[in-house]
Amino acid sequence: MTHPKRILITGVSSGFGLALAREALAAGHEVVGTLRQADGIAAFEALAPGRAHARLLDVTDAAAIGAVVGAVEADLGPIDVLVNNAGYGHEGVMEESPLAEMRRQFDVNVFGAVAMMRAVLPGMRSRRAGRILNITSMGGIITMPGIAYYCGSKFALEGISEAVGKEVRDLGIHVTAVAPGSFRTDWAGRSMVRSPRTLSDYDAVFDPIRQRRQEVSGKQLGDPRKAAQAMLALMDSEAPPAHLLLGSDALALVREKHMTALDDLVRWESVTRSTDG
């Protein structure tokens, strides 16, 4: 490890957020973790008294975000790293899922992350230093039936991360979209919002996927602790990538998608070129 960092992680009550907080504290860093429920504050700060700081925050409350970030920097000092981890999964066939569910999915997974980035960037710009890790998903690169709203939100965050990274890279700030595959977190458990099934036409394509997801929940290949260690290594890298996959399942699925996309480019190249003036 280089010098200890002050790391702000959203959503540290469970999953990647909690795993990363624990590994960062064990490595000697200072961690500010956001939670939506006050009853988790004492337990989080007990992880490392004096170095683990809990803050109440709902990332959909844009006005509160600025106040929390400002207070952290005033009370504790500069934020070296922001990890946008807060988020959740929505499962449901698109035609069966109300638009309100899509808006909520984007409010948390996209608008919340962007608001956090906007809040920390002024300080990072003034110091010409900073790291931002946006936790996306392999579902921000590949798709599958039944998680259209979730994939849409993560595709959006992948694109925003890449574009913002280009905007700030000459200012000493690095942005990386971290896309995990299947890990032993609660993403597919109590944290997932599921729209009710109503249309039998989708049973054949979707029901086996839902059943399989529920069966493997908690038994996935990925180890959250190892993901946290990979993210800590990323923070120390002098040349971090714009995108980082975590998990061999993500690697295999994303590689297959890119190969298929390349095949389609070649197959349809003449049509593509035919539109030039």
CORBELUR-V706442 format. One record per pair of residues at least 24 apart in sequence whose ideal C-beta (glycine too) atoms are under 6 Angstrom apart, sorted by the first residue. I is the first residue (numbers start at 1). J is the second residue. Records with the same first field share a line. If there is no record, write none. Layout:
I=J / J
This chain:
1=27
2=236
4=28 / 29
5=29 / 80 / 81
6=30 / 79 / 80
7=31 / 81
8=32 / 79 / 82
9=33 / 83 / 85
10=34 / 59 / 84 / 85 / 86
11=85 / 86
13=40
14=186
15=185 / 186
16=85 / 224
17=85
19=224 / 225 / 228
20=228 / 231
23=228 / 229 / 232
25=51 / 52
32=72
59=86 / 112
60=107 / 108 / 112
62=115
65=115 / 119
66=119
69=119 / 120
73=123
78=123
79=120
81=131 / 235
82=120 / 132
83=133
84=113 / 116 / 134
85=135
88=191
89=150 / 187 / 192
90=149 / 150 / 193
91=146 / 147 / 192 / 194
92=195
93=146 / 202 / 206
94=148
96=195 / 198 / 199
97=195
102=149
105=149 / 153
106=153
109=153
110=153 / 156 / 157
113=157
124=173
125=171
128=171 / 172
129=172
130=173
131=174 / 235
132=175
133=176 / 178
134=161 / 177
135=178
136=177 / 179
137=179
138=179 / 181 / 250
140=179
141=254
142=253 / 254 / 257
145=205 / 206
146=206 / 209
162=242
165=242
174=240
176=240 / 244
177=243
178=244
179=245
180=227 / 246 / 247
181=222 / 247 / 249 / 250
182=220 / 221 / 222 / 249
183=220 / 222 / 224
184=218 / 220
185=224
188=213 / 217
189=217
221=249
222=247
